[in-house]
Amino acid sequence: MSAWSDIKDSVRKIILMQDKIDRLASGLSRLSADVMDHEKRLIRIETMIEMAQARRREGSHQIE
């Protein structure tokens, strides 16, 4: 009887572990999407800064 209890407990732990792994994988997918979104936003901000700096340089050359 003890062997069956051990097997049952082991199977239960495996099922619980699988559920935790599935939840972690889902969370990781959401985090990955968030990181990609932040990367796209950062690229847009960097582009705006570079464009503003280029305009500023063009403007300073016209004054001279």
C-alpha positions as CSV (number, residue, x, y, z in Angstrom):
1,M,0.0,0.0,0.0
2,S,2.9,2.4,0.8
3,A,4.3,2.0,-2.7
4,W,0.9,3.0,-4.2
5,S,0.9,6.1,-2.0
6,D,4.4,7.0,-3.1
7,I,3.5,6.6,-6.7
8,K,0.3,8.6,-6.3
9,D,2.2,11.4,-4.5
10,S,4.9,11.4,-7.2
11,V,2.3,11.6,-10.0
12,R,0.5,14.4,-8.2
13,K,3.8,16.3,-7.8
14,I,4.6,15.8,-11.5
15,I,1.2,17.2,-12.5
16,L,1.6,20.2,-10.2
17,M,5.1,20.8,-11.6
18,Q,3.7,20.6,-15.2
19,D,1.1,23.2,-14.3
20,K,3.7,25.5,-12.8
21,I,5.9,25.1,-15.9
22,D,3.0,25.9,-18.2
23,R,2.2,29.1,-16.2
24,L,5.9,30.1,-16.2
25,A,6.0,29.6,-20.0
26,S,2.9,31.7,-20.5
27,G,4.4,34.5,-18.3
28,L,7.6,34.3,-20.2
29,S,5.7,34.7,-23.5
30,R,4.0,37.9,-22.2
31,L,7.4,39.2,-20.9
32,S,8.9,38.6,-24.3
33,A,6.2,40.5,-26.0
34,D,6.6,43.4,-23.6
35,V,10.4,43.5,-24.2
36,M,9.8,43.6,-28.0
37,D,7.3,46.4,-27.5
38,H,9.8,48.4,-25.4
39,E,12.5,47.8,-27.9
40,K,10.4,49.2,-30.7
41,R,9.5,52.2,-28.6
42,L,13.2,52.8,-27.7
43,I,14.1,52.6,-31.4
44,R,11.5,55.2,-32.2
45,I,12.8,57.5,-29.4
46,E,16.4,57.1,-30.6
47,T,15.3,57.9,-34.1
48,M,13.5,61.1,-33.0
49,I,16.6,62.2,-31.0
50,E,18.9,61.5,-34.0
51,M,16.6,63.5,-36.3
52,A,16.4,66.4,-33.9
53,Q,20.2,66.4,-33.6
54,A,20.6,66.3,-37.4
55,R,18.2,69.3,-37.7
56,R,20.1,71.2,-35.1
57,R,23.4,70.6,-36.9
58,E,21.8,71.7,-40.2
59,G,20.5,74.8,-38.5
60,S,23.8,75.7,-37.0
61,H,25.5,75.4,-40.4
62,Q,23.0,77.8,-42.0
63,I,23.7,80.4,-39.4
64,E,27.4,80.5,-40.2
